[in-house]
Amino acid sequence: MEHVVSATEARVHFGEMMRRVAEGQEEIIVERSGKPQMVMISITEYKRLKQNGGVESTWQEKVEKAWALVERDLQGRELPPADEIIRKMREERDEYLLALR
């Protein structure tokens, strides 16, 4: 469950919030001037995020993951050439726009 508090409220009730996060697996977003600044999460959740790649990955890793998903979805079929995909999408767009008239 997610809870939003001001920075002042977080300072005044820090001990209580720490207990709620640690025991209840609650996430608390702390705002300053109405803008989110940080999140309080349990150490268990923090470790899970670090272990499972919850930290930012490089653009190369993101591209590799995307290609792996595409290959999985294709299930051994060949990916059509980009110009063919673009042509087909344009045709579908044009048909859609004509139907709106």
N, C-alpha and C positions, 0 to 999 in steps of 0.2 A: 504494500500500500504506500502511496506517495502523499506526503504532507508538505505544505509550503508555509514557511515562517519568515518573519523579518529578521534582519541581523540582530536587532535589539532583543527580540524574543529569544533568539538562539543563545545570546549571551546570558540572559537572565535565567533561562531554563536549560542550560547546557547539560547538567547532570541527568535530568529527566529525559531529555532527548537522546542522550547517549545510551541510557538504559533501554528506551523504546527501540532504538536502532539495533542494539546488540541482542536483545531478547526476542523482539517481535519481528525481526527482519524488515522493519519499516525503513523507508527511504525518506529523508527530509531534505527538501530544497530550501536553501537559505538565500533570501533576496535582499538587495540593498537598493533603495530608491525604486522599488517595484520591479527590479530586473534580477533574474536568477544569477547568482554568483558562484555557488558551490552546492555540492550534494553530500550529505552524510549517509554513508552506507556501512554495513557491517563488514568486519574483517573477512568473514567467509565470502561475502559477495565480491569484495575487492580481490581476493585471491582467485576466485573463479573467473573474474573478468581478465585478470592478468594472464592466467593459465590458458584461457580459451581465446586469446587474441583480442581481448577487449580494448587493448591499447591500439593506437593508430598504427596501421601497417603502411609499408611503402607503396607507392603507386604500382611498382612492379608486382608485388604480391597481390594487389587487388586485380590487376590484369590477369595474372595466372589463375586466380580463383574464378574470374569471369569466364575465361576460356574453358576451364574445367566444367563449369555449369553448362556452357553451350555444347560442349562435346557430349556431356551426359544427356542433354535434352535431344540431341540429334540421333542418339542411339545407333551410331555407325554410319548414318547417311551423310552424304557430301553436303557441305554448306554451299548454297548457290553463290555465284559471283555477286559482288556488291552492286554492280550496275543493274543486274536483274532484279535484285531485291528493291532497289530504289525505283525502278520502272514500275514494278508491281504495286508498290505503295502509292505512287503517284496516280496510277490508274484507279486504285481503290478510293483515294481522296477525291479524284475528279468525279467518280460515280456518286460518291456521297454528296458532294457539293451540288451536282445536277439534280439529285433527288430532293434537295432542300428548296428548289425553285418552285 
